[in-house]
């Protein structure tokens, strides 16, 4: 294959998608906090509340991505700069944060105060917002007509990344959590620096996009199923090193097969590509026709008694305009309840398992399985909401209502601590938590436009750490420490029952907020469906 042919394959939206997926596969280190949290707690002599404060700084770093969004919106569409600058800055922060954390835990640095450790954690986790913004928003630009599906794929692989990183850890550094911190300082940055050059916005529309996105979705499900089988086997059997190496090689092979799909998709698309350039400020695949615009204007240009901006098809708001709308704050409240209680759950899985008498290897498996449920929620919500929007005209916020109600049930199941309840509850909470991460960016792109998507959806994600602080520190950590005996340890169902009942009530509140958003945007989504029918 000569240089021209190679450039032909590499310079496509499909290779960009594969590169983004591979970066996502090593970007979710924050979901593996429970792997090294006990080591952090013991070496730094923290109680549970202090450990939860450190974990909240992680959540703040990962979810306060406004700067990443602003940088993306300013630089990413440039043909000379592109998304690589955002990836590069994320790589630098990932290395710096985790390396300093490893140095503190390993004793290379003298003992550091809690605020300094929180700063290390914040910097390490903040890298994820850069990786996530660059990959997700680029995907929405490249596949605007299937935004739910591409966001689900990107967010899904980010959810799987926790299980992927743990597989690497168990193969190379098994039962050495201190070495795992050093691995996190090196693997994600190196992987991103190698791949970031291929992540680009390509303003073309190809007729068979759905077909090949479905293949990517299928492979995502295959990878998830493979990881789940491996995790279950690890929980039942003691796998030898050679078996672990084989398992890791097969996993890498499955991820590498995505490049074959990209090659077929680009080869097929190049022969039938329609040269219609996408208006990067457009909400849908093409700009609505004048007739459609007149119909939309007739129905949507009036303002209500609160002087609130009315949704308009194809409208792009900037961050300042978006935060002045009621819909923005409804989304924010809903996400604070859903993401916040979900983060509090995953941050405390290790301690919940300990209080209920689970073995250490069981809690480690729960962390890995959380990544699978997280993936299923992220992937499933994007794909299913896209399907029902296109075929039934169901407004996407309806799925937020449903998933948050189910999340509240999961919190109740965990609260009562019956045998096996942590497995069942973590499945429900994990899937529904992941769903919010897929639904929120997609809904944001639809009701506020894709022109400033990076900054707007990253501002809404601030709701995650806000909720996490309230639930992790002020609810879970505070009540756990009150119930704990000497040694900062609490054993029994009473340790977490009341906190999880509180979080169940919060999830119901989030569902009610999402219901209000559904009712407010129902007519708007009807226009979205009509416009897409017109285009097709």
PLY file of the C-alpha trace (Angstrom):
ply
format ascii 1.0
element vertex 536
property float x
property float y
property float z
element edge 535
property int vertex1
property int vertex2
end_header
0.00 0.00 0.00
1.58 3.30 -1.08
1.45 6.62 0.77
-1.62 7.86 -1.14
-3.61 4.72 -0.30
-2.55 4.87 3.34
-3.54 8.51 3.60
-6.88 7.63 1.95
-7.70 5.19 4.76
-6.31 7.19 7.66
-7.95 10.49 6.74
-11.56 9.55 7.40
-14.26 9.96 10.01
-14.22 6.20 10.57
-10.54 6.04 11.54
-11.17 9.13 13.67
-13.94 7.18 15.41
-11.69 4.17 16.06
-8.90 6.40 17.42
-11.41 8.10 19.72
-12.71 4.73 20.94
-9.20 3.49 21.70
-8.46 6.67 23.65
-11.72 6.23 25.56
-10.67 2.69 26.46
-7.91 4.01 28.75
-9.58 7.24 29.90
-11.85 5.97 32.69
-9.34 5.62 35.51
-11.64 7.43 37.93
-13.99 4.40 37.87
-11.21 2.27 39.38
-10.74 4.42 42.49
-11.77 1.51 44.72
-8.72 -0.48 43.52
-6.30 1.85 45.29
-8.59 3.68 47.77
-7.77 1.32 50.66
-4.03 1.78 50.04
-4.52 5.54 49.91
-6.55 5.40 53.14
-4.00 3.29 55.03
-0.79 4.98 53.85
-2.14 8.48 54.44
-4.03 7.55 57.66
-7.42 8.86 56.46
-10.81 8.21 57.99
-13.79 7.53 55.70
-14.90 11.17 55.50
-11.40 12.29 54.49
-11.18 9.56 51.87
-14.56 10.67 50.52
-13.28 14.26 50.30
-10.38 13.01 48.15
-12.80 11.02 46.01
-15.01 14.09 45.56
-12.00 16.06 44.31
-11.70 13.30 41.71
-15.31 13.76 40.72
-14.88 17.53 40.53
-11.81 17.18 38.32
-13.46 14.72 35.95
-16.71 16.63 35.60
-15.73 20.30 35.68
-14.67 20.38 32.05
-15.76 23.91 31.12
-12.21 24.91 30.16
-11.86 21.78 28.03
-15.16 22.62 26.33
-14.19 26.24 25.66
-10.81 25.18 24.24
-12.50 22.59 22.04
-15.12 25.04 20.75
-12.37 27.55 19.92
-9.65 25.31 18.46
-11.14 21.97 17.37
-12.74 23.09 14.10
-9.44 24.59 12.95
-7.80 22.63 10.17
-4.37 23.38 11.66
-5.07 22.76 15.32
-8.02 20.41 15.60
-8.94 18.33 18.66
-5.34 17.17 19.25
-4.52 20.18 21.44
-7.29 19.23 23.88
-6.01 15.64 23.94
-2.44 16.82 24.56
-3.42 18.97 27.53
-5.39 16.06 28.96
-2.38 13.74 28.62
-0.12 16.19 30.47
-2.58 16.49 33.37
-3.12 12.74 33.59
0.61 12.08 33.91
1.25 14.88 36.38
-1.65 14.06 38.71
-1.19 10.30 38.95
2.62 10.48 39.10
2.54 12.87 42.05
-0.12 10.74 43.75
2.01 7.62 43.28
5.06 9.46 44.60
3.15 10.49 47.74
1.74 7.01 48.39
5.08 5.29 47.67
6.93 7.61 50.06
9.02 9.27 47.34
7.54 12.57 48.49
7.27 13.52 52.16
3.76 13.25 53.67
1.45 15.71 51.93
-1.53 17.54 53.49
-5.04 16.46 52.50
-5.65 19.57 50.31
-2.48 18.78 48.33
-3.58 15.17 47.80
-6.96 16.51 46.67
-5.13 18.73 44.19
-3.18 15.74 42.81
-6.43 13.81 42.43
-8.18 16.77 40.83
-5.45 17.21 38.19
-5.37 13.48 37.37
-9.15 13.27 37.01
-9.44 16.57 35.14
-7.66 14.90 32.24
-10.75 12.76 31.60
-12.84 15.84 30.80
-10.34 16.72 28.05
-10.30 13.22 26.56
-14.06 12.88 26.83
-14.86 16.30 25.36
-12.59 15.84 22.37
-13.83 12.35 21.52
-17.56 12.81 22.17
-18.00 16.22 20.54
-15.93 15.20 17.51
-18.18 12.16 17.16
-21.32 14.34 17.26
-19.85 16.63 14.59
-19.01 13.64 12.39
-22.35 11.84 12.84
-24.94 14.54 13.71
-27.90 12.51 12.47
-27.03 9.65 14.84
-25.83 11.70 17.80
-27.43 9.38 20.36
-25.72 6.32 18.90
-22.24 7.86 18.58
-22.42 9.40 22.06
-23.53 6.01 23.39
-20.56 4.31 21.72
-18.03 6.85 23.01
-19.49 7.00 26.49
-19.93 3.23 26.48
-16.26 2.52 25.85
-15.38 5.08 28.50
-17.55 3.05 30.87
-15.79 -0.16 29.79
-12.37 1.43 30.30
-12.48 0.72 34.03
-12.74 -3.02 33.38
-10.10 -2.80 30.63
-7.62 -1.00 32.91
-8.27 -3.53 35.67
-7.49 -6.39 33.24
-4.15 -4.75 32.45
-3.54 -4.25 36.17
-4.34 -7.86 37.09
-2.11 -9.18 34.33
0.93 -7.00 35.07
0.57 -5.65 38.64
-1.83 -8.05 40.36
-2.42 -7.07 44.03
0.00 -4.13 43.75
-2.28 -1.08 43.88
0.68 1.24 44.37
2.12 0.12 41.03
-1.33 0.56 39.50
-1.14 4.30 40.28
2.13 4.48 38.34
0.51 2.59 35.47
-2.27 5.19 35.35
0.38 7.91 35.08
1.84 6.29 31.95
-0.66 4.18 29.99
-3.49 6.68 29.25
-1.15 9.58 28.30
1.03 7.46 26.00
-2.02 5.88 24.34
-3.57 9.31 23.75
-0.38 10.91 22.40
-0.05 8.12 19.84
-3.67 8.30 18.62
-4.73 11.95 18.95
-3.45 12.92 15.48
-6.16 10.80 13.82
-9.10 12.42 15.65
-10.54 15.01 13.25
-13.85 16.56 12.21
-14.87 15.40 8.70
-17.73 17.36 7.16
-19.19 14.71 4.90
-22.30 12.55 5.05
-22.20 8.95 3.84
-25.34 7.00 3.01
-24.60 3.86 5.06
-23.50 5.46 8.31
-26.14 3.67 10.34
-25.03 0.26 9.09
-21.41 0.70 10.16
-22.30 2.44 13.42
-24.37 -0.65 14.17
-21.27 -2.77 13.58
-19.31 -0.61 16.02
-22.19 -1.03 18.47
-22.17 -4.80 17.98
-18.44 -4.98 18.67
-18.91 -2.85 21.78
-21.43 -5.43 23.03
-19.00 -8.26 22.18
-16.20 -6.59 24.17
-18.57 -5.99 27.10
-19.79 -9.60 27.06
-16.20 -10.89 26.88
-15.14 -8.75 29.84
-18.15 -9.85 31.86
-17.36 -13.55 31.27
-13.72 -12.94 32.24
-14.72 -11.10 35.43
-17.11 -13.88 36.44
-14.44 -16.53 35.81
-11.95 -14.54 37.87
-14.46 -14.48 40.69
-14.89 -18.28 40.56
-11.43 -19.49 39.56
-7.87 -18.45 40.25
-6.50 -17.66 36.79
-2.81 -18.31 36.20
-0.52 -15.67 34.69
-0.42 -17.31 31.25
-4.21 -17.42 31.15
-4.37 -13.72 32.12
-1.91 -12.86 29.35
-4.02 -14.80 26.85
-7.18 -13.02 28.06
-5.51 -9.63 27.59
-4.26 -10.51 24.09
-7.77 -11.56 23.01
-9.16 -8.28 24.42
-6.61 -6.26 22.44
-7.50 -8.28 19.32
-11.21 -7.48 19.73
-10.43 -3.77 20.02
-8.09 -3.93 17.02
-10.87 -5.45 14.89
-12.64 -2.07 14.96
-10.07 -0.87 12.43
-11.32 -3.45 9.93
-14.85 -2.05 10.25
-13.50 1.48 9.74
-11.63 0.41 6.62
-14.73 -1.22 5.10
-16.91 1.75 6.01
-14.56 4.29 4.47
-13.99 2.20 1.34
-17.74 1.76 0.87
-18.57 5.35 1.75
-15.98 6.88 -0.56
-17.71 5.39 -3.60
-21.16 6.69 -2.65
-20.43 9.67 -0.44
-22.68 12.64 -0.88
-20.58 15.77 -0.97
-23.07 17.76 1.09
-21.01 19.70 3.60
-22.42 19.72 7.08
-23.11 23.09 8.57
-21.15 22.70 11.79
-23.64 24.94 13.54
-26.61 22.88 12.38
-28.59 20.82 14.84
-29.49 18.11 12.34
-27.82 16.55 9.32
-28.57 19.50 7.05
-30.06 22.90 7.54
-33.87 22.94 7.37
-35.43 24.14 4.14
-37.03 27.62 4.03
-40.49 26.00 4.18
-39.55 24.07 7.31
-38.04 27.17 8.84
-41.24 29.14 8.26
-43.27 26.39 9.95
-40.88 26.26 12.87
-40.82 30.04 13.19
-44.60 30.17 13.20
-44.78 27.74 16.11
-41.65 28.52 18.09
-40.71 32.18 17.90
-43.13 33.35 20.56
-41.82 33.88 24.07
-43.70 32.97 27.19
-44.63 35.16 30.14
-41.27 34.53 31.80
-39.36 36.05 28.87
-37.74 32.66 28.38
-36.06 31.74 25.11
-38.23 29.31 23.14
-36.60 26.32 21.49
-36.07 26.69 17.77
-35.08 23.95 15.38
-31.51 24.45 14.20
-30.78 27.13 16.82
-27.33 27.27 18.36
-26.92 28.92 21.74
-23.64 29.89 23.31
-22.89 29.09 26.94
-24.08 32.48 28.22
-27.40 32.14 26.40
-27.87 28.51 27.50
-27.46 29.21 31.23
-30.27 31.76 31.00
-32.80 29.10 30.01
-34.97 27.09 32.38
-34.17 23.88 30.47
-30.47 24.22 31.32
-31.17 24.32 35.06
-33.71 21.51 34.90
-31.03 19.35 33.29
-28.55 20.50 35.93
-30.80 19.52 38.86
-31.67 16.18 37.29
-27.99 15.37 36.72
-27.02 16.43 40.25
-29.46 13.86 41.61
-28.62 11.07 39.14
-24.88 11.49 38.58
-24.21 12.58 42.16
-25.85 9.56 43.78
-24.29 7.25 41.17
-20.80 8.60 41.86
-21.36 8.23 45.60
-22.25 4.58 45.01
-19.20 3.66 42.93
-16.86 5.63 45.22
-18.00 3.58 48.22
-18.42 0.10 46.71
-15.28 -1.10 48.46
-16.44 0.12 51.86
-20.03 -1.12 51.29
-18.71 -4.57 50.43
-16.48 -4.57 53.52
-19.39 -3.56 55.78
-21.58 -6.36 54.37
-18.88 -9.04 54.67
-17.83 -9.37 51.02
-14.28 -10.64 50.37
-11.73 -8.25 48.84
-11.73 -10.11 45.51
-15.53 -9.82 45.41
-15.44 -6.05 45.84
-12.73 -5.86 43.17
-15.03 -7.81 40.86
-17.89 -5.45 41.72
-15.75 -2.52 40.55
-15.06 -4.29 37.26
-18.71 -5.30 36.85
-19.74 -1.69 37.54
-17.82 -0.80 34.37
-19.92 -3.32 32.43
-23.22 -1.97 33.78
-21.97 1.58 33.23
-21.22 0.65 29.62
-24.61 -0.95 29.06
-26.33 2.18 30.34
-24.23 4.56 28.25
-24.43 2.50 25.09
-28.01 1.30 25.52
-29.55 4.67 26.36
-27.96 6.31 23.33
-28.94 3.56 20.92
-32.44 2.93 22.29
-33.33 6.62 22.58
-32.14 7.15 18.98
-34.30 4.23 17.84
-37.47 5.40 19.56
-36.91 9.01 18.53
-36.63 8.03 14.86
-39.38 5.38 14.82
-41.89 6.47 17.48
-41.09 10.14 17.99
-40.45 9.68 21.72
-38.78 12.73 23.25
-35.37 11.77 24.61
-35.90 13.22 28.15
-38.52 10.50 28.69
-35.66 8.01 29.03
-34.12 10.15 31.76
-37.40 9.88 33.68
-37.44 6.09 33.38
-33.78 5.47 34.23
-33.78 7.72 37.30
-36.81 5.92 38.73
-35.02 2.59 38.23
-31.90 4.07 39.85
-33.92 4.92 42.97
-35.00 1.26 43.17
-31.34 0.22 42.97
-30.44 2.50 45.88
-33.23 0.95 47.97
-31.98 -2.58 47.16
-28.45 -1.67 48.33
-29.84 0.06 51.43
-31.38 -3.10 52.85
-28.19 -5.13 52.40
-29.79 -8.54 51.84
-27.56 -11.40 50.54
-26.55 -10.57 46.98
-28.23 -7.15 47.21
-25.02 -5.30 46.40
-24.73 -7.18 43.10
-28.36 -6.51 42.13
-28.31 -2.92 43.34
-25.03 -2.09 41.63
-26.43 -3.46 38.35
-29.47 -1.18 38.52
-27.56 1.89 39.70
-24.65 1.29 37.29
-26.85 0.94 34.19
-28.97 3.97 35.07
-25.95 6.07 36.04
-24.34 5.29 32.69
-27.58 6.21 30.91
-27.40 9.77 32.21
-23.93 10.20 30.71
-25.26 9.23 27.30
-28.61 11.03 27.41
-27.43 14.37 28.80
-24.87 15.30 26.07
-27.27 14.16 23.34
-30.19 16.16 24.74
-27.86 19.14 25.16
-26.78 18.95 21.50
-30.41 18.85 20.39
-31.95 21.62 22.46
-28.92 23.97 22.53
-27.19 23.04 19.23
-23.76 21.57 18.48
-21.97 24.87 17.81
-20.93 25.27 21.47
-21.67 21.76 22.68
-18.28 21.31 24.34
-18.68 24.21 26.75
-22.41 23.76 27.44
-22.47 20.04 28.25
-19.29 20.34 30.31
-20.93 23.08 32.36
-23.92 20.81 33.02
-21.56 18.03 34.14
-20.56 20.23 37.09
-23.81 18.89 38.55
-22.05 15.53 39.00
-19.40 16.64 41.53
-21.91 18.96 43.23
-24.18 15.98 43.84
-21.22 13.74 44.65
-20.00 16.12 47.35
-23.45 16.31 48.93
-24.05 12.55 48.86
-20.49 11.23 49.36
-19.25 13.61 52.06
-22.30 15.13 53.71
-24.47 12.02 53.60
-22.52 8.76 53.14
-19.22 9.74 54.80
-20.82 11.66 57.67
-23.29 8.92 58.60
-20.69 6.13 58.13
-18.27 7.82 60.53
-21.04 8.29 63.11
-21.84 4.58 62.89
-18.20 3.43 62.83
-16.49 1.83 65.79
-12.83 2.29 66.73
-10.49 2.01 63.78
-12.81 3.98 61.49
-14.53 0.77 60.40
-18.25 0.01 60.36
-19.68 -3.50 59.92
-23.34 -4.22 59.25
-26.29 -3.11 57.15
-26.83 -0.01 59.31
-23.60 1.56 57.97
-25.10 2.54 54.62
-28.87 1.98 54.94
-29.98 5.53 55.73
-27.60 7.22 53.23
-28.89 5.04 50.40
-32.52 5.70 51.29
-31.71 9.42 51.07
-30.11 8.90 47.66
-33.16 6.91 46.52
-35.33 9.91 47.36
-32.92 12.19 45.48
-33.14 9.98 42.38
-36.94 10.31 42.49
-36.53 14.10 42.66
-34.24 13.94 39.62
-36.83 11.88 37.76
-39.50 14.50 38.47
-37.20 17.22 37.12
-36.64 15.15 33.98
-40.41 14.75 33.64
-40.77 18.54 33.60
-38.10 18.73 30.87
-39.94 16.05 28.89
-43.20 18.01 29.01
-41.43 21.26 28.07
-39.63 19.77 25.05
-42.28 17.36 23.76
-43.43 19.67 20.93
-39.83 20.52 20.06
-38.94 16.84 19.60
-41.99 16.44 17.36
-40.42 19.07 15.10
-37.09 17.22 15.22
-38.79 14.03 14.02
-40.69 15.83 11.25
-37.50 17.50 10.05
-35.64 14.20 9.89
-38.50 12.59 7.98
-38.36 15.50 5.53
-34.60 15.03 5.10
-34.89 11.29 4.51
0 1
1 2
2 3
3 4
4 5
5 6
6 7
7 8
8 9
9 10
10 11
11 12
12 13
13 14
14 15
15 16
16 17
17 18
18 19
19 20
20 21
21 22
22 23
23 24
24 25
25 26
26 27
27 28
28 29
29 30
30 31
31 32
32 33
33 34
34 35
35 36
36 37
37 38
38 39
39 40
40 41
41 42
42 43
43 44
44 45
45 46
46 47
47 48
48 49
49 50
50 51
51 52
52 53
53 54
54 55
55 56
56 57
57 58
58 59
59 60
60 61
61 62
62 63
63 64
64 65
65 66
66 67
67 68
68 69
69 70
70 71
71 72
72 73
73 74
74 75
75 76
76 77
77 78
78 79
79 80
80 81
81 82
82 83
83 84
84 85
85 86
86 87
87 88
88 89
89 90
90 91
91 92
92 93
93 94
94 95
95 96
96 97
97 98
98 99
99 100
100 101
101 102
102 103
103 104
104 105
105 106
106 107
107 108
108 109
109 110
110 111
111 112
112 113
113 114
114 115
115 116
116 117
117 118
118 119
119 120
120 121
121 122
122 123
123 124
124 125
125 126
126 127
127 128
128 129
129 130
130 131
131 132
132 133
133 134
134 135
135 136
136 137
137 138
138 139
139 140
140 141
141 142
142 143
143 144
144 145
145 146
146 147
147 148
148 149
149 150
150 151
151 152
152 153
153 154
154 155
155 156
156 157
157 158
158 159
159 160
160 161
161 162
162 163
163 164
164 165
165 166
166 167
167 168
168 169
169 170
170 171
171 172
172 173
173 174
174 175
175 176
176 177
177 178
178 179
179 180
180 181
181 182
182 183
183 184
184 185
185 186
186 187
187 188
188 189
189 190
190 191
191 192
192 193
193 194
194 195
195 196
196 197
197 198
198 199
199 200
200 201
201 202
202 203
203 204
204 205
205 206
206 207
207 208
208 209
209 210
210 211
211 212
212 213
213 214
214 215
215 216
216 217
217 218
218 219
219 220
220 221
221 222
222 223
223 224
224 225
225 226
226 227
227 228
228 229
229 230
230 231
231 232
232 233
233 234
234 235
235 236
236 237
237 238
238 239
239 240
240 241
241 242
242 243
243 244
244 245
245 246
246 247
247 248
248 249
249 250
250 251
251 252
252 253
253 254
254 255
255 256
256 257
257 258
258 259
259 260
260 261
261 262
262 263
263 264
264 265
265 266
266 267
267 268
268 269
269 270
270 271
271 272
272 273
273 274
274 275
275 276
276 277
277 278
278 279
279 280
280 281
281 282
282 283
283 284
284 285
285 286
286 287
287 288
288 289
289 290
290 291
291 292
292 293
293 294
294 295
295 296
296 297
297 298
298 299
299 300
300 301
301 302
302 303
303 304
304 305
305 306
306 307
307 308
308 309
309 310
310 311
311 312
312 313
313 314
314 315
315 316
316 317
317 318
318 319
319 320
320 321
321 322
322 323
323 324
324 325
325 326
326 327
327 328
328 329
329 330
330 331
331 332
332 333
333 334
334 335
335 336
336 337
337 338
338 339
339 340
340 341
341 342
342 343
343 344
344 345
345 346
346 347
347 348
348 349
349 350
350 351
351 352
352 353
353 354
354 355
355 356
356 357
357 358
358 359
359 360
360 361
361 362
362 363
363 364
364 365
365 366
366 367
367 368
368 369
369 370
370 371
371 372
372 373
373 374
374 375
375 376
376 377
377 378
378 379
379 380
380 381
381 382
382 383
383 384
384 385
385 386
386 387
387 388
388 389
389 390
390 391
391 392
392 393
393 394
394 395
395 396
396 397
397 398
398 399
399 400
400 401
401 402
402 403
403 404
404 405
405 406
406 407
407 408
408 409
409 410
410 411
411 412
412 413
413 414
414 415
415 416
416 417
417 418
418 419
419 420
420 421
421 422
422 423
423 424
424 425
425 426
426 427
427 428
428 429
429 430
430 431
431 432
432 433
433 434
434 435
435 436
436 437
437 438
438 439
439 440
440 441
441 442
442 443
443 444
444 445
445 446
446 447
447 448
448 449
449 450
450 451
451 452
452 453
453 454
454 455
455 456
456 457
457 458
458 459
459 460
460 461
461 462
462 463
463 464
464 465
465 466
466 467
467 468
468 469
469 470
470 471
471 472
472 473
473 474
474 475
475 476
476 477
477 478
478 479
479 480
480 481
481 482
482 483
483 484
484 485
485 486
486 487
487 488
488 489
489 490
490 491
491 492
492 493
493 494
494 495
495 496
496 497
497 498
498 499
499 500
500 501
501 502
502 503
503 504
504 505
505 506
506 507
507 508
508 509
509 510
510 511
511 512
512 513
513 514
514 515
515 516
516 517
517 518
518 519
519 520
520 521
521 522
522 523
523 524
524 525
525 526
526 527
527 528
528 529
529 530
530 531
531 532
532 533
533 534
534 535
